């Protein structure tokens, strides 16, 4: 398995980056969308981020337009929406594909991890969540209907926070 911290990414502003700057932190990687019935999960993601940021945790958002065209906006439109509507302070990356032939290499690694029912494979919809431990190992997968502040997510985050 490739170390996810080394996979090339782009910030929402278009700058090249990797997750290496977040190495040593527990991460919740989420494919997000601005026009989805699940979009209010941004609020829970931000609260989770704020709750555990001081303990070595970060949410990382990856806009994706693959599910019902629910993230059609430009990078600037996405940034403005996230900051003004939900006060998002966690890192947001450039829009990517999470499934199919153009699946981003990060998601090629993530989708090999099974959920709590033992199912791996394609992302089902917007707001699917992958929990990484501080070393970058995927230790949890939560399907879209599981909210960011669900007890299962919070417990899993608490279990992998750096000492």
VEXDRENBA-526670 format. One line per 10 residues: number of its first residue (from 1); their letters; for each residue x, y, z of C-alpha. Coordinates in nm, 3 decimals, padded with zeros to 5 digits. Layout:
BEGIN
NUM) a) X:Y:Z  ...
END
This chain:
BEGIN
1) xxxxxxxxxx) 00.000:00.000:00.000  00.121:00.347:-00.085  00.171:00.582:00.208  -00.126:00.816:00.177  00.082:01.101:00.319  00.294:01.098:00.000  00.017:01.102:-00.264  00.022:01.429:-00.460  -00.283:01.648:-00.401  -00.396:01.998:-00.480
11) xxxxxxxxxx) -00.547:02.243:-00.235  -00.877:02.407:-00.316  -00.670:02.715:-00.405  -00.482:02.508:-00.664  -00.149:02.474:-00.484  00.032:02.139:-00.492  00.038:01.961:-00.156  00.028:01.624:00.018  -00.107:01.501:00.348  00.252:01.496:00.479
21) xxxxxxxxxx) 00.194:01.827:00.658  -00.076:01.647:00.857  00.135:01.337:00.930  00.119:01.253:01.297  -00.246:01.355:01.318  -00.556:01.143:01.299  -00.747:01.243:00.984  -01.106:01.210:00.872  -01.109:01.225:00.492  -01.451:01.306:00.347
31) xxxxxxxxxx) -01.581:01.354:-00.008  -01.808:01.657:00.016  -02.069:01.838:-00.193  -02.247:02.171:-00.159  -02.587:02.078:-00.306  -02.662:01.744:-00.144  -02.923:01.641:00.109  -02.626:01.548:00.329  -02.457:01.889:00.292  -02.559:01.988:00.649
41) xxxxxxxxxx) -02.298:01.732:00.760  -02.047:02.014:00.700  -02.165:02.158:01.034  -02.092:01.833:01.216  -01.758:01.794:01.040  -01.658:02.143:01.151  -01.766:02.077:01.512  -01.574:01.747:01.513  -01.269:01.923:01.368  -01.285:02.199:01.629
51) xxxxxxxxxx) -01.345:01.952:01.914  -01.035:01.744:01.843  -00.801:01.980:01.652  -00.605:02.053:01.968  -00.555:01.680:02.023  -00.392:01.605:01.688  -00.691:01.562:01.458  -00.810:01.716:01.133  -01.096:01.672:00.892  -00.989:01.700:00.527
61) xxxxxxxxxx) -01.257:01.772:00.266  -01.247:01.658:-00.097  -01.519:01.813:-00.313  -01.661:01.567:-00.565  -01.920:01.616:-00.840  -01.974:01.247:-00.921  -02.298:01.197:-00.731  -02.593:01.369:-00.895  -02.380:01.667:-01.005  -02.412:01.804:-00.652
71) xxxxxxxxxx) -02.077:01.986:-00.649  -02.083:02.184:-00.975  -01.914:02.498:-00.843  -01.569:02.639:-00.907  -01.303:02.621:-00.639  -01.381:02.979:-00.537  -01.756:02.907:-00.519  -01.689:02.600:-00.304  -01.456:02.794:-00.073  -01.705:03.078:-00.032
81) xxxxxxxxxx) -01.995:02.840:00.031  -01.803:02.641:00.292  -01.672:02.942:00.480  -01.987:03.156:00.475  -02.249:02.883:00.519  -02.071:02.647:00.758  -01.763:02.834:00.884  -01.536:02.555:00.760  -01.182:02.587:00.892  -01.052:02.239:00.809
91) xxxxxxxxxx) -00.839:02.186:00.497  -01.026:02.162:00.167  -00.864:02.006:-00.137  -00.934:02.046:-00.508  -01.235:01.874:-00.662  -01.159:01.510:-00.748  -01.320:01.187:-00.867  -01.355:00.921:-00.598  -01.485:00.644:-00.824  -01.439:00.526:-01.182
101) xxxxxxxxxx) -01.159:00.546:-01.436  -01.045:00.890:-01.316  -01.050:00.796:-00.945  -00.787:00.996:-00.759  -00.492:00.783:-00.637  -00.576:00.871:-00.276  -00.921:00.720:-00.314  -00.776:00.420:-00.499  -00.605:00.343:-00.167  -00.894:00.440:00.060
111) xxxxxxxxxx) -01.166:00.230:-00.107  -00.976:-00.092:-00.038  -01.076:-00.052:00.328  -01.399:-00.225:00.428  -01.674:-00.059:00.629  -01.811:-00.203:00.955  -02.008:-00.462:00.759  -01.698:-00.581:00.573  -01.778:-00.410:00.241  -01.496:-00.238:00.054
121) xxxxxxxxxx) -01.510:-00.086:-00.294  -01.659:00.225:-00.445  -01.769:00.525:-00.244  -02.149:00.510:-00.219  -02.235:00.883:-00.216  -02.126:01.222:-00.088  -01.996:01.244:00.270  -01.840:00.898:00.297  -01.577:00.915:00.570  -01.238:00.744:00.606
131) xxxxxxxxxx) -01.051:00.763:00.937  -00.670:00.750:00.925  -00.448:00.698:01.225  -00.147:00.931:01.276  00.074:00.699:01.065  -00.166:00.727:00.771  -00.324:00.382:00.803  -00.697:00.367:00.726  -00.859:00.239:01.044  -01.226:00.315:00.981
141) xxxxxxxxxx) -01.479:00.371:00.706  -01.817:00.528:00.766  -02.084:00.536:00.497  -02.258:00.862:00.402  -02.562:00.823:00.629  -02.336:00.804:00.937  -02.312:01.159:01.065  -01.977:01.306:01.172  -02.086:01.326:01.536  -02.226:00.973:01.551
151) xxxxxxxxxx) -02.097:00.786:01.856  -01.918:00.534:01.632  -01.723:00.811:01.454  -01.640:01.001:01.774  -01.526:00.683:01.953  -01.311:00.581:01.657  -01.152:00.929:01.641  -01.082:00.928:02.014  -00.920:00.583:01.986  -00.661:00.701:01.731
161) xxx) -00.571:01.045:01.860  -00.194:01.075:01.906  -00.081:01.031:02.266
END
